[in-house]
Amino acid sequence: MFIYIKYMVSLRCKMVVKQELQKLGLHYVNVELGTIEILETLSVSQKRQLRKNLKVYGLELLDDKRNIIIEKIKAVIIEMVHYADELPKVNYSDYISEKLEYDYTYLANTFSEVKGITIQQYIILNKIERVKELLMYDELNLTEISYKLHYSSVAHLSNQFKKVTGLTPTYFKGLKKKRLKNLEDL
């Protein structure tokens, strides 16, 4: 039996979920990307107790099929953009479709209906968040960041960054330096 829990992919979340399953005497086979495979069928009371226990940690047990699909799409995108060493070489649509084993048109329509934005827009928002992180770490220059995140050029990355944030990447990076200087002046 598969159950779905809304949580960020992190070691801490996995450990919390595993502990809560053990408290209820449930045996899991796999805990990945918000999906948990357990050996038993959950009773109504076990499901209620698990939902209650997870809520304490800010985790949510999902029942609605559309919300489950949305969370899976988001998890794949977050993993792809924020945690993978390298973005996939194939089209994102092919990657997401293959990873979730659903037709991309179905995934895209469901995502748009529920979230009010397209999967592509969600990917762009996550890529811009990743650009911000990389700019803050100050380990890569803009050219290296645009290459790492598969932008066609630095200009494309800069235009997209400005469209989403209202700032240029250079100005954004300068804000960090200004904040550090202000802290030093205190």
N, C-alpha and C positions, 0 to 999 in steps of 0.2 A: 504494500500500500504506500502511496506517495502522499505526503502532506506538504503544504507550502507555507513558509514563514517569511514575512517581509523583514529582511535585515541586510545590512551592508556586509560585503564579503570581508570578514576580518577573523583573525584567529580567536579573538576574545568572544565574538558572537557565536562562532562555532562551538567553543567550549561551553558557553552558557546554555546553548540549545542542547548539547549532549548531556549536560548535567541535569537539565530539567526532564529530559526523556528518561534518564536513569532513575530519577526520583519517582517517576510514575511507573517504573518497572517495564518500560518500553525498550525494545532492542532495535537499534538503528543499523542499517547496512551502509548508508552513505549520507553525508551531510555536505552539500555543495550548492553554491549559487542560490541560496534561499529554498532549495528543494531538499527534503529529507525523505529518505526511503526507510520505512520501518517494516518489521516483520509482521507485527500484529495489526489487526483492525481496531481502530480507536472506538471505544464506547462513547456515548454522549457525555458521560461524566468525565472521562479521561480527556476528551477534547475540550470541555469547558475548563477543567483544571489546568491543562496545558496552556490554553489561551490566557487564563488569569496569571499564571506563573510567568509567561513570556512578557506580558504587558508591563510587569514590574521593571523589566530591562529595556522597555521601549520597543519591544519586538511584537509583531502582529501576525497572528495565524490567519491565513487567507482562505476563504471558501469560494468566492465568486470566480468563475473560470476566466472571465475577461480581465479582472484585476490580477489574477495569477499570471496570465500571459503578459500583461503590461510590466509587472515586476520582473519577469524573466527577461524581457526585452531590455529593460533598464539595467539589469544586472550584467547582461552580456556587453552592453555598451560601456558601462562603467569599468568592467574588467578589461575590455579591449583598449579603452583610451587611457585609463589611469594606472593599470597594473601590468599590462603586457609590456615586455621589453620592446616589442616592435608591433606596429599596427599591421593588420593582415594585408597581404598583397592583392587579394581579390576584392571585388566590390563589397562594400559594407552590407548591401542588401543580400548578396549571396552568402556572406559570412554569417549574418544573423539568421537567415533562413536555414542554413545548414546546421548551425549550432542548436537551434530550437526545434528543428525538424517540422517546420510549418511552411506553407507557401508564403512568400514575402508579401504579396498583395493582401492576404488575409491579416498578417501581422501589422502591416502599415495602416490598413483601414481601421482595425481595432484600436491601435495606438492613437491615431488621430481623433477618432470618435470619443475616446475616454479622456485623453490628455489635452486635446485642443491644439496640439502642435504636431508636426510630422516627426517621424523618426529621424530624418535628416536634420531637422532643426535641433532635436535633442542631442544628436551627435555633435553638432556645431557648438552648442552650449557647453558640452563636456570637454570638447577640444580646447575651447577658450579658457575654461577653468584649468585645464592641464597646462596651457601656455602660461597662465598667471603663476602657477606653481613653479614651473621651470624658470621663469623670469625671477621669481623671488629667491630661488636657490642660487641663482647667479653662476651656474656651472656651464651653461650653454649660451652661445650667442643666438641672435634671432635667426640667422641662416641655419644653424644647426637644429634649432627648434622646429623651423618650417620643414626641414628635411625629415626629422624624426616623426613628425605628425602628418607627413605626406601632403603638405601643401605644395601647390605647383610653383609657388614663388614666395619670397619674403613679402612682396607687395600684396599678394592674395591674403596671406596670414594677417598682415597689418590692416588691410581693409576690413576683413571679417572681425578682427579684434575691436576695431573702432566702432563698427556697426553694432556689436553686441554690448560693449562697455562704455562707449562714448569717449574713450581715451585711446591714444596711440600706445603701442607697446613700450616705446621709449619713455613716454611720459609716465606710464604706469610704473615702470622700473625706477624712474626718478623719484617717485613717491616713497619708495622703500628707503632710498638713500636719505631723503629729506626727513623721514621719521627717525631714522637712526641718528642723524645729526641732532635733531631736536632732543632725543633721549640723552645724547652726550652733553648737551648744553645744560641739562638740569642739574 
